[in-house]
């Protein structure tokens, strides 16, 4: 039974305790595992609750070594492995995927957690607008390249979780100009919103395409959390430059209640391990519950999901 008591203040540890039998023995790959972020907290919690192997992925080997050391200090028996991946470089993504594909174990759960937020305009190593490039294009390529490894999961129900955001309300996918005219018409919140909508549509399309092979996929909003993700946002900036949705409505953030990192990671654990939501594969979650009513129509539109898949294939130069 799904736990209806889980909500805004539920912590990741509580969810992992509840679903410990689902976590036990599984191989879980999580991107963006820097100490102080949600990916690290997810890795810490699933390690503590007896995952078989936790692959912590991120850009810098030293940061991953620190994360592993910290998790092992709490759970000495944890089986951890690091994977260096820079999602802003297709070459790095291909290299990391080849490494994963050489593992002896299949991957039971992939949590696409790494992201950048509201950054000033710059491009990835391949020349794509950085937020779409890092938050969607890199994960799209990585996920598809290791998909055979995920579908080989012995659980019969492998999972992919894309960490999105309520900020998807800032923009649909701008199919006519996804890279903001090479930065000439760039708006950082629209770019972030577009990338988060893409995370949701990607989960929907995965759920649809691979349903017959048992794959379950979700996207989620973790909540408003003060992490290193908000490094590009200046103090007081939101008061002088309010965030608007794509229709120009100002988003009321003065009443936004922030979550702690353990609270912010709880929905990751529900999306990754709750067996009772499998039938709602492709859905969007918030506060540990399915929250489709919070998703903008364009973020749950199957036609747009298919269109995004085709655009993403074109951008990475490979069909899946």
QUICOR-V924257 format. One record per backbone hydrogen bond with DSSP energy under -0.5 kcal/mol. CO is the residue of the C=O (numbers start at 0). NH is the residue of the N-H. If there is no record, write none. Layout:
co->CO nh->NH
co->CO nh->NH
This chain:
co->1 nh->3
co->2 nh->5
co->6 nh->9
co->10 nh->13
co->10 nh->14
co->11 nh->15
co->12 nh->16
co->13 nh->17
co->14 nh->18
co->16 nh->19
co->18 nh->21
co->18 nh->22
co->19 nh->23
co->22 nh->25
co->25 nh->27
co->25 nh->51
co->25 nh->52
co->26 nh->107
co->26 nh->108
co->27 nh->29
co->27 nh->54
co->28 nh->110
co->29 nh->56
co->31 nh->38
co->33 nh->36
co->33 nh->39
co->36 nh->40
co->37 nh->41
co->38 nh->42
co->39 nh->43
co->40 nh->44
co->41 nh->45
co->42 nh->46
co->43 nh->47
co->44 nh->48
co->45 nh->50
co->46 nh->49
co->49 nh->24
co->52 nh->27
co->52 nh->54
co->53 nh->55
co->53 nh->80
co->54 nh->29
co->54 nh->56
co->55 nh->82
co->56 nh->31
co->56 nh->32
co->57 nh->84
co->58 nh->60
co->59 nh->63
co->60 nh->64
co->61 nh->65
co->62 nh->66
co->63 nh->67
co->64 nh->68
co->65 nh->69
co->66 nh->70
co->67 nh->71
co->68 nh->72
co->69 nh->73
co->70 nh->73
co->70 nh->74
co->74 nh->77
co->77 nh->79
co->78 nh->53
co->80 nh->55
co->82 nh->57
co->82 nh->84
co->84 nh->86
co->85 nh->88
co->87 nh->124
co->88 nh->92
co->89 nh->93
co->90 nh->94
co->91 nh->95
co->92 nh->96
co->93 nh->97
co->94 nh->98
co->95 nh->99
co->96 nh->100
co->97 nh->101
co->98 nh->101
co->99 nh->102
co->105 nh->107
co->107 nh->158
co->108 nh->28
co->109 nh->111
co->109 nh->160
co->110 nh->30
co->110 nh->112
co->111 nh->162
co->121 nh->129
co->123 nh->126
co->127 nh->123
co->128 nh->132
co->129 nh->133
co->130 nh->134
co->131 nh->135
co->131 nh->136
co->132 nh->137
co->135 nh->139
co->136 nh->140
co->137 nh->141
co->138 nh->142
co->139 nh->143
co->140 nh->144
co->141 nh->145
co->142 nh->146
co->143 nh->146
co->145 nh->148
co->145 nh->149
co->146 nh->150
co->147 nh->151
co->148 nh->106
co->149 nh->152
co->152 nh->155
co->157 nh->215
co->158 nh->109
co->159 nh->217
co->160 nh->111
co->160 nh->162
co->161 nh->163
co->161 nh->219
co->163 nh->221
co->164 nh->167
co->165 nh->168
co->166 nh->169
co->167 nh->170
co->168 nh->245
co->172 nh->174
co->173 nh->176
co->176 nh->179
co->178 nh->182
co->179 nh->182
co->179 nh->184
co->180 nh->183
co->182 nh->185
co->186 nh->190
co->187 nh->191
co->188 nh->192
co->189 nh->193
co->190 nh->194
co->191 nh->195
co->192 nh->196
co->193 nh->197
co->194 nh->198
co->195 nh->199
co->196 nh->200
co->197 nh->201
co->198 nh->202
co->199 nh->203
co->200 nh->204
co->201 nh->205
co->202 nh->206
co->203 nh->207
co->204 nh->208
co->205 nh->209
co->207 nh->210
co->209 nh->212
co->209 nh->214
co->210 nh->213
co->215 nh->159
co->216 nh->281
co->217 nh->161
co->218 nh->284
co->219 nh->163
co->219 nh->221
co->220 nh->286
co->222 nh->224
co->223 nh->258
co->224 nh->226
co->226 nh->229
co->227 nh->230
co->228 nh->116
co->228 nh->231
co->229 nh->232
co->231 nh->233
co->233 nh->236
co->235 nh->238
co->235 nh->239
co->236 nh->240
co->242 nh->250
co->244 nh->247
co->248 nh->244
co->250 nh->252
co->252 nh->255
co->255 nh->257
co->258 nh->225
co->259 nh->263
co->260 nh->264
co->261 nh->11
co->261 nh->265
co->262 nh->265
co->264 nh->268
co->265 nh->269
co->266 nh->270
co->267 nh->271
co->268 nh->272
co->269 nh->273
co->272 nh->274
co->273 nh->276
co->274 nh->277
co->276 nh->279
co->277 nh->280
co->279 nh->282
co->282 nh->218
co->283 nh->290
co->284 nh->220
co->285 nh->288
co->288 nh->285
co->290 nh->293
co->291 nh->294
co->295 nh->298
co->295 nh->299
co->296 nh->299
co->297 nh->300
co->299 nh->301
co->300 nh->304
co->301 nh->305
co->302 nh->306
co->303 nh->307
co->304 nh->308
co->305 nh->309
co->306 nh->310
co->307 nh->311
co->308 nh->312
co->309 nh->313
co->310 nh->314
co->311 nh->315
co->312 nh->316
co->312 nh->317
